[in-house]
């Protein structure tokens, strides 16, 4: 027997296609299991997502389009919309800058206190939003640590827009950072190191190497951060004072209308938050689709 024939004989014989197909059938789940899981998931989504969502729009339009438009255009509602957009417009960019900086530091460098920084980023996930609001009251309230000093210079934090913005920033801190940290850790630092060797400075490395690699994750985290900023209730409720037309965001305005038994107006304003959720879901899906396309292009 020649060496070539011995080598060929030593190689395992590929399994026939029929055997592979039979093996796939054995290891795959039965059809009834797949159908049961899919049916359970669809039933859950229908009962706890689709039905409540449809109910919101049904109740909002129950008294007609004119009543709906009147509810969302009356002065207090407009003020709530403006305040919600203002808080999000400040909180999201602040968290974007912090999230990128924190993720870059955690993923690219080793330093003392790294674990503590990661823990602090996750803190808003573990602390109740109501508790975080109370912390701001303790610090900036009239009887708080800085309250007398702020009152002396007529600076209002609690029961004013600054307190709402601070509370919104706190509860939305993790979203962008937590989206970028695993992404940047998976990418490693080889490309950045190569850019530095080729003469790029820190900003050039970030804008030409790091940012293009994280753009979809950054956009994804920003979308989620914005959605949470506009829908936050607990922390904002504590620091706002519930002053109609002044410190009420959209969620707080919905609560006031509902407590006043003005259900049509409450559901009309709530439908704006539901539309925000749908837009966020659509943008999230689009970002994920574009990200998969980019990954397929990079693989080929």
Residue frames relative to the residue before (quaternion, step in Angstrom):
aa qw qx qy qz dx dy dz
X 1.0000 0.0000 0.0000 0.0000 0.00 0.00 0.00
X 0.4145 -0.7216 0.5032 0.2330 3.54 -0.86 1.00
X 0.6395 -0.5271 0.3778 0.4128 3.62 -1.20 0.45
X 0.6377 0.5394 -0.3398 0.4324 3.57 1.04 -0.80
X 0.6747 0.4831 -0.3031 0.4685 3.58 0.96 -0.88
X 0.6165 0.5418 -0.3499 0.4516 3.59 1.10 -0.68
X 0.6448 0.5157 -0.3195 0.4649 3.57 1.02 -0.83
X 0.6556 0.5151 -0.3078 0.4584 3.54 0.98 -0.88
X 0.6674 0.5063 -0.3063 0.4521 3.54 1.00 -0.84
X 0.6459 0.5421 -0.3227 0.4299 3.57 1.11 -0.67
X 0.5980 0.5825 -0.3654 0.4118 3.57 1.15 -0.54
X 0.4916 -0.6628 0.4655 0.3197 3.61 -0.95 0.75
X 0.4617 -0.6773 0.5018 0.2761 3.54 -1.06 0.76
X 0.4699 -0.6822 0.4701 0.3046 3.61 -0.74 1.00
X 0.4968 -0.6547 0.4786 0.3090 3.54 -1.03 0.78
X 0.5388 -0.6177 0.4527 0.3509 3.59 -0.99 0.72
X 0.6416 -0.5456 0.3832 0.3794 3.53 -1.23 0.57
X 0.6337 0.5384 -0.3436 0.4365 3.55 1.05 -0.74
X 0.6398 0.5237 -0.3265 0.4580 3.58 1.05 -0.78
X 0.6439 0.5161 -0.3231 0.4633 3.59 0.99 -0.83
X 0.6583 0.5058 -0.3126 0.4616 3.54 0.96 -0.86
X 0.6458 0.5144 -0.3162 0.4672 3.56 1.03 -0.82
X 0.6391 0.5276 -0.3187 0.4600 3.58 1.07 -0.80
X 0.6393 0.5204 -0.3319 0.4585 3.58 1.01 -0.78
X 0.6426 0.5243 -0.3274 0.4527 3.56 1.01 -0.79
X 0.6540 0.5196 -0.3178 0.4487 3.59 1.05 -0.82
X 0.7447 0.4204 -0.2293 0.4648 3.60 0.89 -0.92
X 0.6266 0.5308 -0.3563 0.4458 3.61 1.14 -0.33
X 0.5849 -0.5933 0.4232 0.3562 3.55 -1.25 0.52
X 0.5659 -0.5772 0.4524 0.3768 3.59 -1.15 0.51
X 0.6461 -0.5449 0.3686 0.3870 3.56 -1.18 0.54
X 0.6588 0.5237 -0.3307 0.4270 3.59 0.95 -0.79
X 0.6090 0.5422 -0.3559 0.4566 3.59 1.13 -0.59
X 0.6592 0.5024 -0.3110 0.4652 3.58 0.91 -0.91
X 0.6771 0.4912 -0.2981 0.4597 3.58 0.89 -0.93
X 0.6384 0.5254 -0.3325 0.4537 3.59 1.02 -0.73
X 0.6647 0.5003 -0.3031 0.4647 3.57 0.95 -0.89
X 0.6626 0.4946 -0.3053 0.4724 3.58 0.93 -0.88
X 0.6587 0.5107 -0.3081 0.4586 3.58 0.96 -0.86
X 0.6432 0.5195 -0.3191 0.4631 3.58 1.01 -0.81
X 0.6583 0.5083 -0.3084 0.4617 3.56 0.95 -0.89
X 0.6721 0.4905 -0.2985 0.4675 3.60 0.92 -0.89
X 0.6377 0.5201 -0.3307 0.4620 3.59 1.01 -0.77
X 0.6437 0.5204 -0.3147 0.4645 3.57 0.96 -0.87
X 0.6767 0.4883 -0.2953 0.4652 3.59 0.87 -0.95
X 0.6447 0.5300 -0.3248 0.4448 3.58 0.99 -0.79
X 0.7235 0.4587 -0.2522 0.4501 3.57 0.85 -1.01
X 0.8107 0.3130 -0.1291 0.4777 3.55 0.88 -0.95
X 0.7511 0.3325 -0.2191 0.5266 3.61 1.22 -0.07
X 0.7630 0.3998 -0.2299 0.4529 3.57 0.50 -1.17
X 0.6731 0.4981 -0.3075 0.4520 3.61 0.85 -0.92
X 0.6767 0.4592 -0.3218 0.4771 3.68 0.81 -0.82
X 0.6452 0.5272 -0.3324 0.4419 3.58 0.99 -0.78
X 0.6595 0.4898 -0.3016 0.4840 3.57 0.95 -0.86
X 0.6293 0.5491 -0.3307 0.4394 3.58 1.03 -0.79
X 0.6174 0.5509 -0.3468 0.4416 3.58 1.02 -0.78
X 0.7100 0.4402 -0.2660 0.4810 3.58 0.80 -0.95
X 0.6138 0.5432 -0.3540 0.4503 3.60 1.07 -0.66
X 0.6911 0.4636 -0.2791 0.4791 3.57 0.87 -0.97
X 0.6289 0.5495 -0.3398 0.4325 3.60 1.05 -0.72
X 0.7661 0.3406 -0.1723 0.5171 3.58 1.02 -0.81
X 0.3535 0.7832 -0.4607 0.2221 3.58 1.28 0.10
X 0.7607 0.3527 -0.1893 0.5110 3.57 1.02 -0.80
X 0.6983 -0.4829 0.2615 0.4590 3.56 1.23 0.35
X 0.6586 -0.5342 0.3709 0.3785 3.51 -1.30 0.42
X 0.6253 0.5557 -0.3457 0.4251 3.59 1.00 -0.77
X 0.6646 0.4843 -0.3022 0.4821 3.59 0.94 -0.88
X 0.6220 0.5456 -0.3333 0.4520 3.56 1.06 -0.75
X 0.6911 0.4715 -0.2794 0.4712 3.58 0.83 -0.97
X 0.6288 0.5343 -0.3370 0.4533 3.58 1.06 -0.73
X 0.6593 0.5258 -0.3102 0.4389 3.57 1.02 -0.80
X 0.7536 0.3895 -0.2252 0.4792 3.60 0.93 -0.81
X 0.7063 0.4265 -0.2767 0.4926 3.61 1.23 -0.10
X 0.4653 0.6563 -0.4784 0.3519 3.62 1.18 0.03
X 0.7019 -0.5388 0.2598 0.3868 3.62 -1.06 0.76
X 0.6757 0.4936 -0.3178 0.4458 3.61 0.86 -0.87
X 0.6420 0.5144 -0.3206 0.4696 3.58 1.05 -0.75
X 0.6468 0.5127 -0.3179 0.4666 3.57 0.97 -0.85
X 0.6434 0.5133 -0.3185 0.4701 3.59 0.99 -0.82
X 0.6432 0.5143 -0.3200 0.4683 3.60 1.02 -0.77
X 0.6394 0.5153 -0.3241 0.4697 3.58 1.00 -0.78
X 0.6659 0.5069 -0.3036 0.4555 3.57 0.91 -0.92
X 0.6686 0.4908 -0.3091 0.4654 3.58 0.93 -0.85
X 0.6286 0.5310 -0.3352 0.4588 3.59 0.99 -0.78
X 0.6768 0.4815 -0.2903 0.4752 3.58 0.91 -0.90
X 0.6355 0.5335 -0.3277 0.4517 3.58 1.03 -0.77
X 0.6649 0.5018 -0.3052 0.4615 3.58 0.88 -0.94
X 0.6722 0.4831 -0.2988 0.4748 3.58 0.96 -0.85
X 0.6486 0.5375 -0.3188 0.4345 3.58 1.00 -0.83
X 0.6849 0.4347 -0.2828 0.5118 3.60 1.17 -0.48
X 0.7000 0.5023 -0.2813 0.4225 3.57 0.82 -1.01
X 0.6716 0.5203 -0.3197 0.4196 3.60 0.87 -0.88
X 0.6803 0.4596 -0.3236 0.4704 3.69 0.76 -0.80
X 0.6218 0.5358 -0.3481 0.4529 3.59 1.01 -0.76
X 0.6997 0.4500 -0.2673 0.4862 3.58 0.90 -0.91
X 0.5806 0.5655 -0.3782 0.4472 3.59 1.15 -0.50
X 0.6759 0.4748 -0.2942 0.4809 3.58 0.87 -0.93
X 0.6747 0.4851 -0.2986 0.4693 3.58 0.88 -0.92
X 0.6650 0.5270 -0.3122 0.4272 3.59 0.89 -0.92
X 0.6617 0.4898 -0.3069 0.4777 3.58 0.94 -0.85
X 0.6712 0.4989 -0.3039 0.4563 3.58 0.88 -0.92
X 0.6799 0.4871 -0.2942 0.4625 3.59 0.89 -0.93
X 0.6643 0.4994 -0.3096 0.4620 3.58 0.92 -0.87
X 0.6398 0.5254 -0.3220 0.4593 3.58 0.98 -0.82
X 0.6712 0.4948 -0.2988 0.4642 3.58 0.93 -0.92
X 0.6947 0.4803 -0.2836 0.4542 3.59 0.88 -0.94
X 0.7314 0.4479 -0.2439 0.4528 3.59 0.91 -0.92
X 0.7850 0.3768 -0.1776 0.4585 3.59 0.98 -0.76
X 0.7874 0.2859 -0.1368 0.5288 3.61 1.15 -0.45
X 0.2839 -0.6971 0.6260 0.2039 3.52 -1.35 0.37
X 0.1660 0.7866 -0.5753 0.1509 3.59 -0.73 1.04
X 0.5960 -0.5674 0.4305 0.3707 3.53 -1.25 0.45
X 0.7701 0.3113 -0.2505 0.4973 3.58 -0.86 0.96
X 0.3648 0.7539 -0.4790 0.2629 3.58 1.26 0.16
X 0.6643 0.4979 -0.3031 0.4679 3.60 0.91 -0.87
X 0.6295 0.5291 -0.3311 0.4628 3.57 1.06 -0.75
X 0.6400 0.5248 -0.3261 0.4567 3.59 0.99 -0.80
X 0.6455 0.5083 -0.3195 0.4721 3.59 0.97 -0.83
X 0.6444 0.5220 -0.3167 0.4604 3.59 1.00 -0.81
X 0.6655 0.5010 -0.3052 0.4615 3.58 0.94 -0.85
X 0.6152 0.5406 -0.3470 0.4570 3.59 1.06 -0.68
X 0.7111 0.4469 -0.2488 0.4824 3.58 1.04 -0.80
X 0.4350 0.7457 -0.4344 0.2569 3.60 1.23 -0.27
X 0.6720 0.4957 -0.3335 0.4376 3.68 0.81 -0.79
X 0.5942 0.5592 -0.3697 0.4445 3.61 1.19 -0.38
X 0.7489 0.4080 -0.2037 0.4809 3.58 1.06 -0.76
X 0.6828 0.4430 -0.2809 0.5086 3.59 1.19 -0.43
X 0.5028 -0.6492 0.4801 0.3088 3.57 -0.94 0.87
X 0.5410 -0.6264 0.4416 0.3464 3.63 -0.94 0.77
X 0.6060 0.5508 -0.3610 0.4462 3.59 1.08 -0.65
X 0.6447 0.5149 -0.3185 0.4667 3.58 0.99 -0.82
X 0.6477 0.5074 -0.3296 0.4630 3.59 0.95 -0.79
X 0.6271 0.5217 -0.3390 0.4686 3.59 1.05 -0.67
X 0.6482 0.5149 -0.3133 0.4653 3.57 0.99 -0.83
X 0.6020 0.5527 -0.3623 0.4482 3.59 1.08 -0.66
X 0.6605 0.4905 -0.3151 0.4732 3.59 0.96 -0.82
X 0.6183 0.5238 -0.3471 0.4721 3.59 1.05 -0.66
X 0.6436 0.5287 -0.3147 0.4552 3.57 1.01 -0.82
X 0.7118 0.4455 -0.2570 0.4784 3.58 1.00 -0.78
X 0.8353 0.2530 -0.0859 0.4805 3.58 0.76 -1.08
X 0.4924 0.6765 -0.4314 0.3373 3.62 1.22 -0.10
X 0.7024 -0.4709 0.3200 0.4272 3.56 -1.28 0.29
X 0.7431 0.3426 -0.2013 0.5385 3.59 1.08 -0.69
X 0.4992 0.6854 -0.4030 0.3445 3.57 1.29 0.17
X 0.7681 -0.3786 0.2614 0.4454 3.51 -1.36 -0.08
X 0.7942 0.2606 -0.1305 0.5332 3.58 0.90 -0.91
X 0.3816 0.7760 -0.4464 0.2302 3.58 1.29 -0.04
X 0.6885 0.4727 -0.3106 0.4539 3.65 0.72 -0.92
X 0.6559 0.5059 -0.3205 0.4596 3.60 0.96 -0.82
X 0.6546 0.5019 -0.3098 0.4730 3.61 0.97 -0.82
X 0.6526 0.5116 -0.3160 0.4611 3.58 0.98 -0.81
X 0.6122 0.5639 -0.3475 0.4318 3.58 1.06 -0.72
X 0.7611 0.3179 -0.1791 0.5362 3.60 1.05 -0.74
X 0.4599 -0.7210 0.4182 0.3061 3.58 1.29 0.39
X 0.3864 0.6863 -0.5067 0.3506 3.56 0.92 0.99
X 0.1509 -0.8069 0.5691 0.0477 3.57 -0.64 1.13
X 0.0933 -0.7803 0.6181 0.0214 3.55 -0.83 1.09
X 0.7436 0.3347 -0.1796 0.5502 3.55 0.77 -1.13
X 0.8136 0.1524 -0.1883 0.5286 3.55 -1.07 0.89
X 0.6641 0.4024 -0.3112 0.5478 3.54 1.13 0.78
X 0.7304 -0.4516 0.2937 0.4200 3.55 -1.31 0.25
X 0.6341 0.5407 -0.3661 0.4141 3.69 0.84 -0.76
X 0.6488 0.5144 -0.3229 0.4585 3.60 0.98 -0.76
X 0.6364 0.5204 -0.3227 0.4690 3.58 1.02 -0.78
X 0.6546 0.5054 -0.3115 0.4680 3.57 0.97 -0.84
X 0.6577 0.5087 -0.3135 0.4586 3.60 0.91 -0.87
X 0.6578 0.4989 -0.3122 0.4700 3.58 0.94 -0.85
X 0.6496 0.5151 -0.3140 0.4626 3.58 1.01 -0.79
X 0.6308 0.5237 -0.3320 0.4665 3.58 1.00 -0.79
X 0.6559 0.5370 -0.3205 0.4227 3.58 0.89 -0.91
X 0.7383 0.4295 -0.2577 0.4518 3.60 0.73 -1.00
X 0.7226 0.4234 -0.2551 0.4832 3.63 1.17 -0.37
X 0.3413 0.7777 -0.4733 0.2340 3.61 1.26 0.12
X 0.7469 0.4635 -0.2876 0.3803 3.66 0.66 -0.93
X 0.5691 0.6830 -0.3870 0.2445 3.59 1.00 -0.74
X 0.7323 0.3961 -0.2518 0.4934 3.61 0.75 -0.93
X 0.6548 0.5157 -0.3210 0.4497 3.59 0.89 -0.89
X 0.7009 0.4738 -0.2766 0.4557 3.58 0.85 -0.94
X 0.6180 0.5220 -0.3467 0.4748 3.60 1.17 -0.41
X 0.7354 0.4471 -0.2337 0.4524 3.58 1.00 -0.82
X 0.5872 0.6228 -0.3822 0.3482 3.62 0.98 -0.74
X 0.7230 0.4047 -0.2905 0.4786 3.68 0.64 -0.90
X 0.6092 0.5588 -0.3516 0.4395 3.59 1.09 -0.66
X 0.7106 0.4446 -0.2622 0.4782 3.58 0.85 -0.95
X 0.6142 0.5316 -0.3514 0.4655 3.60 1.11 -0.59
X 0.6563 0.5091 -0.3109 0.4619 3.60 1.01 -0.79
X 0.6694 0.5074 -0.3031 0.4501 3.58 1.05 -0.72
X 0.3535 -0.7492 0.4934 0.2650 3.58 1.13 -0.51
X 0.4849 -0.6723 0.4858 0.2774 3.56 -1.31 -0.15
X 0.3390 0.7728 -0.4880 0.2230 3.60 1.23 0.25
X 0.6742 0.4980 -0.3109 0.4481 3.60 0.89 -0.87
X 0.6457 0.5072 -0.3267 0.4682 3.58 1.00 -0.77
X 0.6487 0.5139 -0.3181 0.4625 3.57 0.98 -0.82
X 0.6362 0.5175 -0.3275 0.4693 3.58 1.04 -0.75
X 0.6442 0.5219 -0.3245 0.4553 3.58 1.00 -0.80
X 0.6458 0.5102 -0.3185 0.4703 3.59 1.01 -0.80
X 0.6356 0.5262 -0.3265 0.4610 3.59 1.00 -0.81
X 0.6943 0.4671 -0.2686 0.4772 3.58 1.07 -0.74
X 0.6659 -0.5590 0.2843 0.4041 3.59 1.27 0.12
X 0.4695 0.6729 -0.4578 0.3424 3.61 1.21 0.11
X 0.3741 -0.6996 0.5530 0.2544 3.55 -1.11 0.69
X 0.7717 -0.3913 0.2348 0.4430 3.57 -1.30 0.04
X 0.6952 0.4683 -0.2828 0.4663 3.58 0.86 -0.97
X 0.6383 0.5158 -0.3311 0.4656 3.59 0.98 -0.75
X 0.6347 0.5252 -0.3262 0.4636 3.57 1.01 -0.79
X 0.6692 0.5052 -0.3066 0.4504 3.57 0.94 -0.88
X 0.7554 0.4223 -0.2338 0.4431 3.58 0.68 -1.10
X 0.7604 0.3884 -0.2147 0.4741 3.61 1.03 -0.65
X 0.7615 0.3191 -0.1871 0.5322 3.60 1.18 -0.42
X 0.7574 0.4073 -0.2338 0.4536 3.57 0.55 -1.18
X 0.6954 0.5060 -0.2939 0.4172 3.59 0.72 -1.06
X 0.6612 0.4837 -0.3435 0.4593 3.68 0.82 -0.75
X 0.6648 0.5143 -0.3121 0.4430 3.60 1.07 -0.63
X 0.7678 0.3474 -0.1847 0.5057 3.60 1.10 -0.59
X 0.3643 0.7907 -0.4588 0.1776 3.61 1.24 -0.05
X 0.6908 0.4681 -0.3013 0.4614 3.61 0.91 -0.83
X 0.6412 0.5025 -0.3258 0.4797 3.58 1.01 -0.69
X 0.6309 0.5312 -0.3210 0.4656 3.56 1.06 -0.77
X 0.6648 0.4915 -0.3009 0.4754 3.58 0.94 -0.87
X 0.6298 0.5375 -0.3245 0.4574 3.57 1.02 -0.83
X 0.6869 0.4754 -0.2842 0.4704 3.59 0.86 -0.93
X 0.6332 0.5349 -0.3297 0.4518 3.58 1.04 -0.74
X 0.6306 0.5310 -0.3293 0.4603 3.59 1.01 -0.78
X 0.6793 0.4769 -0.2877 0.4779 3.58 0.89 -0.91
X 0.6314 0.5333 -0.3263 0.4588 3.58 1.02 -0.80
X 0.6639 0.5032 -0.3032 0.4627 3.58 0.94 -0.88
X 0.6442 0.5220 -0.3255 0.4545 3.58 0.96 -0.83
X 0.6720 0.4810 -0.2993 0.4769 3.60 0.93 -0.86
X 0.6314 0.5443 -0.3399 0.4354 3.60 0.99 -0.79
X 0.7094 0.4504 -0.2675 0.4716 3.60 0.93 -0.84
X 0.7506 0.4076 -0.2236 0.4695 3.58 1.08 -0.59
X 0.4230 0.7283 -0.4602 0.2809 3.61 1.24 -0.02
X 0.1330 -0.8139 0.5644 0.0354 3.56 -0.91 0.96
X 0.7201 0.5172 -0.2900 0.3602 3.59 0.57 -1.18
X 0.7320 0.4203 -0.2477 0.4756 3.57 0.63 -1.12
X 0.6551 0.5125 -0.3094 0.4609 3.58 0.98 -0.86
X 0.6201 0.5599 -0.3432 0.4292 3.58 1.03 -0.77
X 0.6643 0.5150 -0.3079 0.4458 3.59 0.99 -0.81
X 0.7793 0.3699 -0.1901 0.4687 3.60 0.84 -0.95
X 0.5969 0.6296 -0.3601 0.3431 3.62 1.16 -0.29
X 0.3352 -0.7437 0.5148 0.2637 3.58 0.94 -0.83
X 0.3401 -0.7803 0.4678 0.2378 3.61 1.32 -0.05
X 0.2834 0.7515 -0.5417 0.2478 3.58 0.84 0.93
X 0.3717 -0.7602 0.4869 0.2167 3.57 -0.40 1.22
X 0.8218 0.2092 -0.1867 0.4961 3.51 -0.99 0.95
X 0.7484 0.3690 -0.2103 0.5093 3.58 1.25 -0.06
X 0.8389 0.0487 0.0103 0.5420 3.61 0.64 -1.07
X 0.5032 0.6333 -0.4436 0.3859 3.59 1.14 0.45
X 0.2360 -0.7315 0.6217 0.1505 3.55 -0.87 0.98
X 0.7465 -0.4058 0.2669 0.4548 3.59 -1.26 0.07
X 0.6751 0.4754 -0.3324 0.4558 3.67 0.76 -0.82
X 0.6607 0.4962 -0.3154 0.4668 3.61 0.98 -0.77
X 0.6322 0.5261 -0.3311 0.4625 3.58 1.06 -0.73
X 0.6130 0.5337 -0.3451 0.4694 3.59 1.04 -0.70
X 0.6545 0.5179 -0.3198 0.4485 3.60 0.91 -0.89
X 0.6611 0.5074 -0.3146 0.4545 3.60 0.90 -0.90
X 0.6645 0.4988 -0.3096 0.4623 3.60 0.88 -0.89
X 0.6618 0.5018 -0.3124 0.4610 3.58 0.97 -0.81
X 0.6599 0.5018 -0.3096 0.4657 3.61 0.98 -0.79
X 0.6688 0.4666 -0.2889 0.5015 3.56 1.22 -0.46
X 0.4596 -0.7072 0.4125 0.3441 3.59 1.35 0.14
X 0.4418 0.6405 -0.4870 0.3967 3.56 1.16 0.61
X 0.0793 -0.8795 0.4678 0.0378 3.53 0.66 1.20
X 0.6355 0.5422 -0.3434 0.4293 3.59 0.94 -0.82
X 0.6827 0.4666 -0.2855 0.4845 3.59 0.91 -0.91
X 0.6254 0.5426 -0.3425 0.4441 3.60 1.01 -0.78
X 0.6973 0.4492 -0.2790 0.4839 3.59 0.89 -0.88
X 0.5942 0.5612 -0.3687 0.4427 3.59 1.10 -0.57
X 0.6837 0.4497 -0.2826 0.5004 3.57 0.92 -0.90
X 0.6279 0.5355 -0.3362 0.4538 3.59 1.04 -0.74
X 0.6042 0.5661 -0.3636 0.4269 3.59 1.08 -0.61
X 0.5818 0.5611 -0.3797 0.4500 3.60 1.15 -0.49
X 0.6547 0.4857 -0.3074 0.4908 3.58 1.03 -0.79
X 0.6256 0.5233 -0.3387 0.4690 3.59 1.08 -0.69
X 0.6333 0.5131 -0.3295 0.4765 3.59 1.02 -0.75
X 0.6115 0.5393 -0.3425 0.4669 3.57 1.06 -0.75
X 0.6493 0.5150 -0.3184 0.4603 3.58 0.96 -0.84
X 0.6639 0.5002 -0.3070 0.4634 3.59 0.96 -0.85
X 0.6426 0.5069 -0.3211 0.4764 3.58 0.99 -0.82
X 0.6373 0.5265 -0.3213 0.4619 3.57 0.99 -0.84
X 0.6516 0.5134 -0.3101 0.4644 3.57 0.98 -0.86
X 0.6534 0.5100 -0.3139 0.4630 3.57 0.99 -0.85
X 0.6659 0.4918 -0.3022 0.4726 3.59 0.93 -0.87
X 0.6241 0.5402 -0.3266 0.4605 3.57 1.04 -0.83
X 0.6649 0.4949 -0.2998 0.4722 3.58 0.93 -0.90
X 0.6468 0.5219 -0.3185 0.4559 3.58 0.98 -0.84
X 0.6523 0.5098 -0.3140 0.4649 3.59 0.94 -0.87
X 0.6549 0.5038 -0.3177 0.4652 3.59 0.94 -0.86
X 0.6461 0.5210 -0.3195 0.4572 3.60 1.01 -0.80
X 0.6748 0.4814 -0.2957 0.4748 3.57 0.93 -0.91
X 0.6235 0.5398 -0.3356 0.4553 3.57 1.08 -0.70
X 0.6509 0.4977 -0.3160 0.4783 3.60 0.98 -0.80
X 0.6222 0.5324 -0.3389 0.4631 3.58 1.03 -0.76
X 0.6657 0.5030 -0.3033 0.4603 3.57 0.92 -0.92
X 0.6444 0.5121 -0.3251 0.4656 3.60 1.00 -0.78
X 0.6423 0.5142 -0.3264 0.4653 3.62 1.01 -0.75
X 0.6398 0.5156 -0.3208 0.4711 3.57 1.05 -0.80
X 0.6619 0.5069 -0.3104 0.4567 3.59 0.95 -0.87
X 0.6443 0.5310 -0.3279 0.4420 3.60 1.03 -0.75
X 0.7244 0.4098 -0.2388 0.5002 3.58 1.06 -0.75
